[in-house]
Amino acid sequence: MVTHGEAGRARRLDPDIRREEILRCAVRLFGERPYAEVSTAEIAEAAGVTRGLIHHYFGTKRGIYLDVVRAMVLVPNLDEASGPADSVRERVEQSVGWFLDTVALHGGTYVAVTGPEGIAGDPEVERILAVADDIAARKILRAVGYGWDSTEHSPERAVLRAYCQLVKGTVREWLRSRSVTREQAYLLLTEALVAIVEDVLPAVSRYASPAGRELPRGH
């Protein structure tokens, strides 16, 4: 199939690339306006395809929106965010800096899908956000050197899931409210995570251990 897309140049796309093109346009549009103000017809026009093709790949507007949410919050390469580092602080600084740079690429959409601009309260959106927070919690624990395989209900993962809420709030203050700068957002998220790793996690681990002893950390 030949499609024109946003650039206005005709090109033939295979199905996977065509689907990604549609999703890219949806990411942009849902970042510009609230969910209720974006139509599948507008997404189709932006992508240079028919509405029928939107329904073929995504079903409904809610279906394509759920894929947009997944694209924004299921950060795929977080494990690669930190390179060789000798200290927790260096690993945290690398990871936070990488995350802020990644979010900034589609900041308006990230803020929208994690806040009331989208369809907050939708059970599937809430499930995607919860899964994303837990995946991020596990990856952060590995990135900062906690080597044990924590369970979903472990206090360590719970603490990092709570940190994820701070992350979303900080990104909103930075990109939507403009109350803090990128440097201030980086400072807040870095110092908070360093404190969590160095002070909070050892304490909650001692409470979680049957013998009241601190659990071992991986290096």
C-alpha positions, 0 to 999 in steps of 0.5 A: 500500500502507498501512503503519504503520511505527515511528510506528504511524500508517497511511499510504500510501507510494509505492515509493521512499519505502517503500524508504527507510522500510525502509532507515531502520529497518534503519540503526537496528537494525544500529546497535543490535545486531550483524549476526547478531542482526538479522533481516529479520522484525524489520526488517519489523516495525519498518517495518510491512511484510511480510518479502516486501516486504523481499525484494522491495526488497533480496533478502536480509538481506545485501542490505539490509545492503549498502545500509545500508553504502552509506548510511553511508559514501558521504557524498553532500554532502561537496563542499558541506561547506566554504563560502567560505574563504581558507585551507586550515585554514578549509576543513579545519575546515569539512569536519571539523566537517561530517563529524563532525556528519553521522556523529553522526546515525547514529553507532552504525551508522557504527561497526558497518559499518566495524568487526567488529560488522558483516560485516567481511571480506565481499568486497562490504563491503570493496569498498564501503568501499574505493570510499568511501575513494577517493571521499572522498580525491578530494573532500578533495583538491578541497576543500583546493585540490589541483586536478589530476585525480589517478589512483586509484594516485597517492600523493596519493590514497593518502595521503588514503585512509590518512587515511580509516582514521584518520577511522574509528578516531577516530570509533570512539574517540569514539562507541563507546569514548568515549575521546575527546570530540567536541572532541578528535576534531575536533582530531585530525582537523583538525590531522592533515589540515592537516599532511597538506595543508601538509607531506605532500602537497607532499613526496609530490608532489615524489617523484612528479614525474618531475623531482623538482619539486612539482606545482602546486596549484589555488586 
